[in-house]
Amino acid sequence: MIKVIRMNGSELVINPELIEFVEATPDTVLTLTTGKKFVLKDSVEELIDKVMEYRRSIGIKVIGRVSPETDNLGETHNE
């Protein structure tokens, strides 16, 4: 589960496995597979980071953002 912040400042805990998509409109709109929508204070990037951290915490390999120091799995390689 991950915590997100609604626009009114209240916390909401959601199951990230139910996220269908996230939009920046410019507010962050989170849509679940159930069709329920939430407008959040969290940015799209913050939400992505929270979901990636959740998936790492339960042992799912996460494909991270690619940079010159990392391979396409987000792992650092020093040669």
N, C-alpha and C positions, 0 to 999 in steps of 0.2 A: 504494500500500500504506500501511496505517496501523499504528502500534504500539499495542498494548493491554497491560495488566498483568493477569495471572491472579492469583487469590487467594493463590497461594503465592509471589508476587513475581516470577515469571519473565515475561519479555517474549514476546509473541506478535505476529507480523506477519501481518495478514490483508488480503485483497483486499476493500475495502468494497463492491464490486459484488456480492459473494456474500452480503451481509447480508440475511436475510429479515425478521427483526424483533428488537427488543431489549425486554427486560422488566426492571422493577425489582421484585424479589420478597422482601425488600428488596435483596438482592444483585442486581447487574446480570447478567442472563443474555442472552448473545448467541447467536442461532440463525442458522446459515447456510442457504442454499438446499439444501445437501447433507444437511441434517438434523443436522449436527454442532453441539453446544452447548458453550459456554464460560461459566464463571462468572468475572466480572471485578471488579477493584478499581475500575476506571474507573466513574464515574457515567454514567447515561444521558445527561445534559447534556454531559459531557466527550466521550462517544462521538459524539454529534451534532456537536459542534464539530469533532472530528477528521475526520469524514466530509465536512462542509461545506468544511473547509480542503483536503482531498484533492481534492474536486471542483473547487474554484477553481483549484488548482494544475495541473489538466489541462485547464483552459479551459472547464469546464461552468458555465453561469450558475446560481448558487445562489439560491433564494428564501429570504431570511433572515427572522429574527424581525421582526415589525412593531412599531415604536415611533413616537411622535409626530414624531420627527426624520427618520424614514425612510419611503420608500414601501413598497408591498407586495413589492418585490424586495429590500428591505434596503439600498437605496441612499440616501445622505444628500442632502437637497435644502435648501439655504439660500436663502430668498427674500428 
